[in-house]
Amino acid sequence: MPVIGLCFILFLVIIAVCAPIVAPYDPTQINLDQTFVPPSPGHWLGTDYLGRDTLSRIIYGTQVVLTIGVIAALLMTGVGLLMGLASGYFGGLMDQLLMRITDIFLILPALPLILICVAVFGPSVINVILIIGILSWPPLARIVRAETLSVMTRDFISAERTMGARHARIIFRHILPNVLSPIFVYAALGIANAILIEAAVDFLGLAPLSVSWGYDLSIALNYWVRGAWWIAFFPGLFILMTCLSFFLISDGLNKMLKLEQ
């Protein structure tokens, strides 16, 4: 199953990179003579209320989804990793302070707070990425802290300290390689979570993206009851399959890393 998920993500990456080549139409091209065309040879996934090709919009929407998901996940991983390493390594007052900050972020309701921040700071792609990344790191920080505390009890760490090794050497050369396993697993989940949040923000119209799966879903709500089921079905299907693929990859990484231990 993880292989299936990986193959689907690689497929999305390929069509995102080659979107100008593989997309049959301009995703923003309006053709009022071709509105609500069902899936057909001319438009494989049909057209929307403005005659825009659904397949082309999904292909170009892949660029948005993967870009926001990956960048937000990288930001989340970086913040969570640094917080977890610092908390677990230095301990004491530093540990208590960082964990209390983590607890505060952990109890915050992510989606409502994201909607508030987007409304306050403005609907932009950068704001959406920053907010998703900043609010998603607490679980990873706790995981990294627990792994760091476990590594700190090992003999080679005591030997390094006895030899007078610097903190940076101990953290990045000895502790970090031993805590990477859960980071990879959680990063895959983080991408899926970021994609879901981005779709929700687009669905509510709080991001300036005219070509995205979430935006197309929000538009489709006004027309699917009229029989134009394909406008909502295909963007929703791709969101589901993309998130499911990252979940499968995460599960596969988790099982593989457990076998190696």
Phi, psi and omega in degrees: 000318177301327180294322178297315178299317180296319179296320180292321178294319177297322176299317179296320179298318181296313182289333176292317180291322184260021184307314180298338182270316188272338180289127183287337182221166170290126184295342180257002182290124181264131178222093185292349176277351184237034181284142177054039174282124180289167178310127185205171179302327179284328178223096190302326179247016177083186178230165182261197186289346177253006180081013179280140184289123183294319180299316179297322180292324177292319180298312179289330176295335177299323178300315181295312184299310183291321180297309180295317181298314184289314182295316178298320179293322177296318177297315178300317181294318180297313181293314180297322180294312181295317180296316181293318179296313181297318181294313182288326184281310185278329177060198176058224182296322178299316180298313181297316181296311182294324179289327176292321175297318178298318179298321180298313180292330184291327183271353179289132176289113191299303188296313177300322180291324177297318180297320178294314182296319179295320179293325182280311186269352177105147181278096177223156181297318180298317179298318179298315180297313182297317182293316179299314181295318184290327183271356186255359188277338187305314179301320179294321179300319179293321178296314181295321178299315180298318179293321179296317178299324178293316180293327183297340181275356184277157187294324184292334176290318178297322179294319179297319179293321179297324180281358177082026179295147179286160181300317183299321180295315181295316184292308189272339181261332185243318183278311184305312179300334182273352179245009183288331184304304179294336179294315179298318181296312183288331179297321178296319176294325180296323178296315179298317179296318179296322179295319179295317180294318179299319179296321179294318179295317177295321181300324181274000176076026183256016175228140185279055183242113180273348177233096177200156182295318179296319179296318179296325176296318181295321178292324185294336181301331182280348189232346185293331179291343178275002179106354180274065186294331186292336182294325179266327188295311187288316174299319178296321179296319181290324175298314180299312184292324180293311179296318178298322179297317178292325176297318179295320178297316179298316179296319178296318177298319180298314180293320180296317181290329177293323179293328182284339182282000000 
